[in-house]
Amino acid sequence: MCFFLHEEVLPNRVGIPEKVVPGVYGSLALLYLFHFRDAILRAEPALLALALGCFAVSVLADARFAVATRETLLLEDGAKLLGIATWLAYFTRVGSAVVRRELSRAGT
């Protein structure tokens, strides 16, 4: 299974060139990290770092391998999928901690 957001959807339907997309992703990630730095450092920074590391492996694999083979697609898309799953785990853990904290404050 391939995720073609940067290869098909954004260039062909939105008009953002494929070469620009990694820079946009990186800029948005840095903006997010800067804006929420205090909350990230208090919550689960290692889990978020693992997710971002997986995304970095995916981007590097995409940029490094000119020819898409089964192995390179597995590396690229596998790292991306693992990054998505880890990112989901991060937001689930952090979100549930916030909900538990707010419920305990409310006395429920």
N, C-alpha and C positions, 0 to 999 in steps of 0.2 A: 504494500500500500504506500503510495507516495502522497506527500502533501505539496501541492503545486501552487500555493498562495503566491510565493515570490516569483515563480516561473510563468504562471499563466494568468491568474486572477488580477493581481496588482498591475502588471504591465499591460495586459490586453483589455481589461475592463475598467480599470481605474485610471490608467495612464501614467503610473509610476514606473520608470525604467527598472529593469531587474537589477542592474548594477547599483542602484541607489538604495534598494530595499534593506540590505544589511546595515548600512549607515543609519537608516531610519530606525530599524530595530534597536541598534546599539544606542542611539541617542535617546529613544524612549526608555530603554532599560536604565540608562544613567540618570535620566530625569526622575524616574520612579525611585531608584535607589537613593538619590539625593533627597528627594522630597520626604520619603518615609524612613530615612536613616535611623532615627531614634527608635521608632517602633520595630524596625528590622533587628537592630542590635539587642533589643529587649526580648524578642520573640524566638524565632528559630533560624538564626543566621546560617548555620551549617546546612540545613535542608535547602534553603534558598540558594546558597552557594553551589550546592550539588546540582540543582535544577539549571542554574545559569551555566555551570560547567558543561552540562550535557548539551545545552543549546550552542555553546561555543564549539564543542566537538562537531556538531552538525554543520555549523557554518564553515568551519575549517575544512571539513571533508568535502563540502560542496565546492569550495574555492580551490581545493588542492587537486581533485581528480577531474581531469578534462573529459574522460570517457566514463560514462555511467555503466558500470557492470553490476551484477547482482550483489557482489561483495561491497562495492562502494555505496550502492543504494541502501544496503542493509546497515552499514555504518552510519550514513547520513540520516536516514529516516528512523533507524533504531535509536540513535542518540536523541533525535528530536522527540520521538514518542516517549522515551524515558524522561526527557526534560519536562514534557507536558505532564506526565504522571507525577513526577516529583514536585512540580510546581503546584499541581492540584493538592497533593498531600500537604505541602506547606500552607496553602491557603485554608485547607480544611482544619489543620491543627491550630493555626493561629485564630481562625474564625471561631472555632469551638471554644478555645480558651477565653476569648472575649465574651462570648455568650455566657459561659459559666461564671465569669467574673461579674457580669452585669446581673445575672440571676441571683448571685449571692449578695450583691449590694441591695437588690430589691427585696431580699428576705424570702425568696421563693425556694 
